[in-house]
Amino acid sequence: MELLEKAVIQAARVGEIPVLEELITRGVNVNIQDEKGYTPLILACYNNHLEAAQLLITAGADVNSKDLGGNTALMGAAFKGYPDIVELLLTHGAEINAQHGNGGTALMFAAMFGRNPVVKLLLEKGADKNMKDTRGMTVTDLAAQQNNKEAMDLLEAPVRFD
């Protein structure tokens, strides 16, 4: 990986907006992947850098690119519990029901890790609560396994779009 590509990965990871702006002006590839397959957008989202994520998307970052495990930026934001980043990604076309290597989805991550505001948001945006991972488990199964009663209640409630 060349120096500018390493710089964009690091700037996204730590949310250095002026550095990202300069690198984008220089034409750096905003979809470059590091050795684990992480893109600048995946790193910005995972580390809760909303402004960096917005900048990268505006510069052409692929909102659906996957790391080597099949994880997307949306999955990372759901796992960490960042509703504003989840909203940003969905607004820009993130695939809400994408599955990683083990079949997990953003909704499953949110439910397993108690990120209930994200569970609610994903359900409101139309996430499929009937999808199964490679073990045949649904998001409801995973929420029950973690004793996440709030998520179980959200999953059982009819989805409202008001």
Backbone as CSV, one residue per row, in Angstrom:
resi,resn,N_x,N_y,N_z,CA_x,CA_y,CA_z,C_x,C_y,C_z
1,MET,0.855,-1.179,0.000,0.000,0.000,0.000,0.896,1.236,0.000
2,GLU,0.583,2.167,-0.848,1.421,3.368,-0.922,1.100,4.338,0.213
3,LEU,1.947,5.327,0.353,1.875,6.257,1.475,0.530,6.989,1.582
4,LEU,0.010,7.508,0.475,-1.267,8.235,0.525,-2.421,7.314,0.917
5,GLU,-2.368,6.064,0.479,-3.413,5.116,0.829,-3.364,4.787,2.322
6,LYS,-2.167,4.623,2.856,-2.025,4.409,4.302,-2.532,5.623,5.069
7,ALA,-2.268,6.802,4.534,-2.685,8.043,5.195,-4.206,8.168,5.233
8,VAL,-4.886,7.799,4.162,-6.346,7.919,4.148,-6.979,6.906,5.110
9,ILE,-6.394,5.740,5.209,-6.883,4.731,6.169,-6.749,5.284,7.588
10,GLN,-5.581,5.822,7.916,-5.351,6.344,9.266,-6.211,7.578,9.556
11,ALA,-6.327,8.482,8.598,-7.136,9.690,8.797,-8.602,9.334,9.033
12,ALA,-9.109,8.330,8.326,-10.490,7.893,8.520,-10.655,7.252,9.899
13,ARG,-9.691,6.459,10.299,-9.753,5.769,11.598,-9.866,6.766,12.748
14,VAL,-9.156,7.892,12.652,-9.133,8.864,13.750,-9.985,10.101,13.473
15,GLY,-10.606,10.167,12.306,-11.518,11.267,11.996,-10.838,12.594,11.715
16,GLU,-9.685,12.573,11.096,-8.950,13.810,10.770,-9.492,14.417,9.481
17,ILE,-10.452,15.309,9.632,-11.148,15.893,8.480,-10.211,16.672,7.551
18,PRO,-9.367,17.579,8.057,-8.491,18.317,7.134,-7.571,17.389,6.326
19,VAL,-7.090,16.343,6.964,-6.225,15.388,6.256,-7.030,14.649,5.191
20,LEU,-8.220,14.202,5.534,-9.070,13.531,4.549,-9.385,14.449,3.370
21,GLU,-9.716,15.699,3.676,-10.023,16.651,2.597,-8.829,16.821,1.660
22,GLU,-7.647,16.936,2.225,-6.430,17.090,1.404,-6.181,15.845,0.558
23,LEU,-6.313,14.685,1.146,-6.070,13.438,0.415,-7.093,13.246,-0.705
24,ILE,-8.337,13.595,-0.432,-9.376,13.490,-1.461,-9.072,14.462,-2.603
25,THR,-8.626,15.672,-2.260,-8.233,16.655,-3.277,-7.100,16.115,-4.151
26,ARG,-6.214,15.343,-3.548,-5.090,14.741,-4.291,-5.490,13.508,-5.090
27,GLY,-6.749,13.109,-4.964,-7.248,11.994,-5.761,-7.002,10.607,-5.187
28,VAL,-6.793,10.534,-3.886,-6.575,9.219,-3.280,-7.825,8.343,-3.449
29,ASN,-7.611,7.051,-3.578,-8.707,6.091,-3.723,-9.415,5.943,-2.384
30,VAL,-10.648,6.431,-2.282,-11.391,6.362,-1.017,-11.956,4.967,-0.755
31,ASN,-11.781,4.055,-1.706,-12.244,2.682,-1.524,-11.091,1.700,-1.330
32,ILE,-9.922,2.229,-1.026,-8.763,1.375,-0.767,-9.057,0.495,0.444
33,GLN,-8.502,-0.705,0.443,-8.679,-1.609,1.580,-7.325,-1.922,2.206
34,ASP,-7.317,-2.008,3.542,-6.081,-2.382,4.226,-5.961,-3.911,4.243
35,GLU,-5.009,-4.427,4.994,-4.751,-5.876,5.003,-5.916,-6.704,5.547
36,LYS,-6.825,-6.091,6.275,-8.007,-6.801,6.781,-9.239,-6.526,5.920
37,GLY,-9.046,-5.744,4.872,-10.149,-5.416,3.985,-10.942,-4.198,4.419
38,TYR,-10.489,-3.521,5.479,-11.197,-2.336,5.954,-10.986,-1.185,4.984
39,THR,-12.072,-0.519,4.646,-12.001,0.688,3.829,-11.998,1.901,4.761
40,PRO,-11.628,3.063,4.248,-11.722,4.266,5.080,-13.136,4.459,5.651
41,LEU,-14.177,4.186,4.854,-15.541,4.367,5.342,-15.864,3.392,6.469
42,ILE,-15.490,2.147,6.322,-15.735,1.166,7.387,-15.079,1.648,8.675
43,LEU,-13.846,2.123,8.582,-13.119,2.578,9.775,-13.737,3.838,10.377
44,ALA,-14.110,4.780,9.539,-14.728,6.013,10.048,-16.037,5.689,10.777
45,CYS,-16.835,4.814,10.205,-18.121,4.460,10.811,-17.927,3.681,12.107
46,TYR,-17.037,2.729,12.105,-16.788,1.901,13.284,-16.281,2.733,14.462
47,ASN,-15.549,3.795,14.134,-14.968,4.654,15.171,-15.797,5.906,15.441
48,ASN,-17.035,5.932,14.952,-17.997,6.995,15.243,-17.560,8.378,14.757
49,HIS,-17.028,8.421,13.557,-16.620,9.698,12.962,-17.613,10.059,11.851
50,LEU,-18.737,10.633,12.271,-19.828,10.954,11.348,-19.383,11.894,10.233
51,GLU,-18.685,12.968,10.586,-18.264,13.934,9.570,-17.313,13.303,8.554
52,ALA,-16.419,12.460,9.030,-15.497,11.762,8.126,-16.277,10.823,7.204
53,ALA,-17.254,10.124,7.759,-18.074,9.224,6.946,-18.824,10.005,5.863
54,GLN,-19.408,11.145,6.241,-20.112,11.977,5.262,-19.168,12.425,4.150
55,LEU,-17.988,12.859,4.527,-16.991,13.322,3.555,-16.595,12.195,2.598
56,LEU,-16.344,11.023,3.137,-15.947,9.882,2.302,-17.066,9.461,1.350
57,ILE,-18.297,9.468,1.823,-19.430,9.116,0.961,-19.557,10.132,-0.166
58,THR,-19.441,11.402,0.166,-19.500,12.462,-0.849,-18.393,12.294,-1.890
59,ALA,-17.246,11.782,-1.448,-16.099,11.581,-2.344,-16.180,10.267,-3.123
60,GLY,-17.256,9.509,-2.923,-17.456,8.301,-3.716,-17.198,6.982,-3.007
61,ALA,-17.106,6.999,-1.693,-16.894,5.739,-0.970,-18.085,4.803,-1.176
62,ASP,-17.796,3.540,-1.365,-18.818,2.510,-1.558,-19.409,2.143,-0.197
63,VAL,-20.677,2.472,0.028,-21.299,2.215,1.329,-21.527,0.725,1.581
64,ASN,-21.410,-0.094,0.553,-21.652,-1.523,0.709,-20.395,-2.377,0.592
65,SER,-19.218,-1.757,0.601,-18.014,-2.575,0.494,-17.852,-3.390,1.773
66,LYS,-17.209,-4.547,1.625,-17.069,-5.494,2.735,-15.600,-5.733,3.053
67,ASP,-15.334,-5.971,4.336,-13.982,-6.358,4.732,-13.805,-7.851,4.435
68,LEU,-12.674,-8.415,4.827,-12.392,-9.808,4.500,-13.354,-10.790,5.177
69,GLY,-14.010,-10.378,6.246,-15.005,-11.222,6.914,-16.411,-11.020,6.386
70,GLY,-16.551,-10.098,5.436,-17.864,-9.816,4.874,-18.622,-8.737,5.612
71,ASN,-17.971,-8.052,6.544,-18.623,-6.989,7.315,-18.656,-5.684,6.535
72,THR,-19.769,-4.966,6.666,-19.940,-3.667,6.026,-19.848,-2.554,7.064
73,ALA,-19.791,-1.325,6.588,-19.806,-0.169,7.493,-21.082,-0.165,8.326
74,LEU,-22.216,-0.550,7.719,-23.486,-0.592,8.447,-23.423,-1.599,9.595
75,MET,-22.837,-2.734,9.350,-22.700,-3.740,10.405,-21.845,-3.214,11.551
76,GLY,-20.757,-2.523,11.207,-19.892,-1.956,12.239,-20.600,-0.905,13.071
77,ALA,-21.362,-0.046,12.415,-22.094,1.003,13.127,-23.194,0.406,14.002
78,ALA,-23.824,-0.672,13.528,-24.859,-1.341,14.313,-24.247,-2.044,15.519
79,PHE,-23.135,-2.713,15.306,-22.423,-3.402,16.382,-22.006,-2.430,17.489
80,LYS,-21.524,-1.265,17.086,-21.058,-0.274,18.055,-22.203,0.569,18.633
81,GLY,-23.345,0.618,17.923,-24.508,1.342,18.444,-24.534,2.817,18.096
82,TYR,-24.289,3.161,16.836,-24.269,4.549,16.397,-25.444,4.847,15.463
83,PRO,-26.613,5.228,16.014,-27.795,5.454,15.168,-27.598,6.516,14.090
84,ASP,-26.860,7.584,14.396,-26.685,8.637,13.389,-25.891,8.134,12.189
85,ILE,-24.923,7.287,12.426,-24.142,6.732,11.320,-24.965,5.698,10.561
86,VAL,-25.748,4.897,11.279,-26.646,3.944,10.620,-27.587,4.699,9.683
87,GLU,-28.168,5.775,10.180,-29.075,6.599,9.370,-28.363,7.143,8.127
88,LEU,-27.170,7.673,8.301,-26.381,8.207,7.177,-26.159,7.131,6.120
89,LEU,-25.725,5.972,6.539,-25.427,4.895,5.593,-26.679,4.442,4.852
90,LEU,-27.776,4.290,5.582,-29.019,3.871,4.930,-29.506,4.919,3.938
91,THR,-29.363,6.183,4.295,-29.761,7.274,3.402,-28.970,7.236,2.092
92,HIS,-27.753,6.719,2.168,-26.894,6.674,0.980,-26.828,5.282,0.347
93,GLY,-27.835,4.461,0.627,-27.971,3.205,-0.105,-27.328,1.977,0.502
94,ALA,-26.977,2.021,1.776,-26.423,0.816,2.396,-27.463,-0.295,2.369
95,GLU,-27.019,-1.497,2.047,-27.905,-2.663,1.991,-28.233,-3.088,3.414
96,ILE,-29.469,-2.869,3.814,-29.893,-3.081,5.196,-29.831,-4.551,5.610
97,ASN,-30.017,-5.463,4.667,-30.050,-6.884,4.984,-28.812,-7.644,4.517
98,ALA,-27.726,-6.930,4.246,-26.487,-7.612,3.846,-26.066,-8.572,4.948
99,GLN,-25.472,-9.703,4.542,-25.011,-10.701,5.497,-23.503,-10.864,5.390
100,HIS,-22.854,-11.018,6.542,-21.412,-11.253,6.533,-21.145,-12.758,6.387
101,GLY,-19.910,-13.172,6.526,-19.505,-14.553,6.284,-20.268,-15.596,7.076
102,ASN,-20.722,-15.280,8.259,-21.490,-16.224,9.079,-22.991,-15.973,8.993
103,GLY,-23.384,-15.105,8.072,-24.800,-14.850,7.859,-25.399,-13.766,8.735
104,GLY,-24.582,-13.159,9.588,-25.081,-12.105,10.463,-25.431,-10.845,9.684
105,THR,-26.392,-10.113,10.216,-26.821,-8.848,9.618,-26.611,-7.713,10.625
106,ALA,-26.765,-6.494,10.161,-26.664,-5.335,11.055,-27.686,-5.448,12.183
107,LEU,-28.892,-5.880,11.862,-29.930,-6.036,12.880,-29.515,-7.072,13.921
108,MET,-28.928,-8.158,13.475,-28.469,-9.190,14.409,-27.381,-8.651,15.335
109,PHE,-26.434,-7.921,14.772,-25.371,-7.337,15.603,-25.956,-6.404,16.658
110,ALA,-26.863,-5.550,16.234,-27.458,-4.582,17.166,-28.185,-5.307,18.298
111,ALA,-28.942,-6.344,17.973,-29.697,-7.077,18.990,-28.777,-7.856,19.926
112,MET,-27.735,-8.473,19.364,-26.822,-9.269,20.192,-26.044,-8.425,21.191
113,PHE,-25.747,-7.191,20.806,-24.892,-6.354,21.654,-25.664,-5.257,22.385
114,GLY,-26.994,-5.397,22.426,-27.812,-4.485,23.219,-27.896,-3.070,22.679
115,ARG,-27.705,-2.897,21.398,-27.784,-1.567,20.768,-29.230,-1.328,20.338
116,ASN,-30.106,-1.242,21.325,-31.545,-1.231,21.053,-32.062,-0.021,20.293
117,PRO,-31.494,1.179,20.463,-31.923,2.276,19.572,-31.643,1.957,18.089
118,VAL,-30.564,1.237,17.835,-30.250,0.836,16.458,-31.197,-0.279,16.010
119,VAL,-31.533,-1.199,16.899,-32.520,-2.236,16.574,-33.809,-1.564,16.114
120,LYS,-34.280,-0.617,16.898,-35.524,0.100,16.580,-35.423,0.816,15.231
121,LEU,-34.329,1.517,15.008,-34.121,2.239,13.751,-34.104,1.285,12.555
122,LEU,-33.359,0.205,12.668,-33.276,-0.747,11.557,-34.634,-1.371,11.253
123,LEU,-35.390,-1.679,12.290,-36.735,-2.220,12.061,-37.627,-1.194,11.365
124,GLU,-37.541,0.066,11.807,-38.330,1.134,11.176,-37.956,1.324,9.712
125,LYS,-36.684,1.065,9.389,-36.197,1.245,8.012,-36.410,-0.001,7.150
126,GLY,-37.001,-1.037,7.744,-37.372,-2.210,6.951,-36.432,-3.398,7.016
127,ALA,-35.586,-3.487,8.024,-34.712,-4.651,8.150,-35.552,-5.916,8.298
128,ASP,-35.107,-6.981,7.669,-35.816,-8.258,7.686,-35.477,-9.016,8.964
129,LYS,-36.453,-9.154,9.846,-36.213,-9.830,11.119,-36.349,-11.345,11.011
130,ASN,-36.641,-11.846,9.831,-36.791,-13.287,9.630,-35.571,-13.949,8.999
131,MET,-34.557,-13.165,8.673,-33.344,-13.739,8.078,-32.652,-14.639,9.095
132,LYS,-31.909,-15.616,8.583,-31.196,-16.554,9.451,-29.702,-16.515,9.150
133,ASP,-28.912,-16.705,10.208,-27.472,-16.812,10.016,-27.119,-18.246,9.604
134,THR,-25.851,-18.559,9.479,-25.449,-19.883,9.005,-25.795,-20.995,9.994
135,ARG,-26.098,-20.643,11.225,-26.520,-21.635,12.222,-28.036,-21.797,12.231
136,GLY,-28.730,-21.023,11.396,-30.181,-21.095,11.332,-30.877,-20.231,12.366
137,MET,-30.134,-19.309,12.987,-30.712,-18.465,14.034,-31.198,-17.138,13.467
138,THR,-32.358,-16.695,13.958,-32.899,-15.393,13.581,-32.445,-14.351,14.601
139,VAL,-32.733,-13.106,14.319,-32.395,-12.029,15.253,-33.118,-12.215,16.585
140,THR,-34.335,-12.721,16.546,-35.074,-12.977,17.790,-34.369,-14.052,18.614
141,ASP,-33.894,-15.103,17.948,-33.140,-16.151,18.650,-31.900,-15.562,19.316
142,LEU,-31.195,-14.709,18.586,-29.956,-14.120,19.101,-30.223,-13.162,20.254
143,ALA,-31.295,-12.377,20.154,-31.666,-11.471,21.251,-32.025,-12.276,22.500
144,ALA,-32.752,-13.386,22.316,-33.129,-14.235,23.446,-31.891,-14.870,24.073
145,GLN,-30.964,-15.304,23.243,-29.724,-15.910,23.718,-28.950,-14.944,24.611
146,GLN,-29.028,-13.649,24.295,-28.335,-12.617,25.070,-29.218,-12.028,26.172
147,ASN,-30.428,-12.562,26.299,-31.398,-12.065,27.283,-31.681,-10.568,27.098
148,ASN,-31.753,-10.158,25.828,-32.028,-8.761,25.488,-33.540,-8.597,25.333
149,LYS,-34.207,-8.438,26.481,-35.673,-8.364,26.501,-36.192,-7.173,25.695
150,GLU,-35.524,-6.044,25.791,-35.984,-4.863,25.044,-35.980,-5.136,23.546
151,ALA,-34.913,-5.743,23.042,-34.860,-6.075,21.613,-35.939,-7.093,21.262
152,MET,-36.155,-8.073,22.137,-37.194,-9.069,21.882,-38.562,-8.399,21.792
153,ASP,-38.806,-7.435,22.660,-40.072,-6.693,22.613,-40.180,-5.899,21.316
154,LEU,-39.096,-5.247,20.916,-39.105,-4.478,19.663,-39.366,-5.396,18.465
155,LEU,-38.781,-6.577,18.492,-38.933,-7.517,17.386,-40.338,-8.096,17.308
156,GLU,-41.014,-8.201,18.451,-42.379,-8.745,18.470,-43.424,-7.690,18.142
157,ALA,-43.103,-6.429,18.382,-44.073,-5.346,18.144,-44.279,-5.124,16.651
158,PRO,-45.490,-4.755,16.271,-45.675,-4.381,14.865,-44.856,-3.138,14.546
159,VAL,-44.255,-3.133,13.409,-43.425,-2.000,13.016,-44.308,-0.829,12.622
160,ARG,-44.015,0.342,13.187,-44.772,1.553,12.884,-43.920,2.493,12.056
161,PHE,-44.540,3.148,11.127,-43.825,4.071,10.230,-44.370,5.483,10.366
162,ASP,-44.449,5.985,11.609,-44.992,7.337,11.772,-43.945,8.337,12.146
